[in-house]
Amino acid sequence: MVHLVADGNGTVGFVVPRSVGGAVVRNRVKRRLRALVAARLDTLGRADMVVRALPASATASSARLAADLDGAVGTARRRGGVSS
């Protein structure tokens, strides 16, 4: 799940609740998401973004996590009218 705010500073925050797993699993998910977002920063523009991990992200492959992130960003852009 991704929330975007247009005309921000380009800040990205991550929310990984306990339902994802223990501390080690949550930190691993955050590291994976951070790497995926870093690779896409040039396409995100100046929008502020909050990425909330769902429990399935703990066992998702890297390709699946990337596809889910891209889909969530696309949905957030359509809902909020944010363009790249």
Summary of the structure (lengths in Angstrom):
residues: 84
radius of gyration: 12.4
end to end distance: 18.1
largest distance: 35.8
contacts: 226
relative contact order: 0.28
helix: 56%
strand: 15%
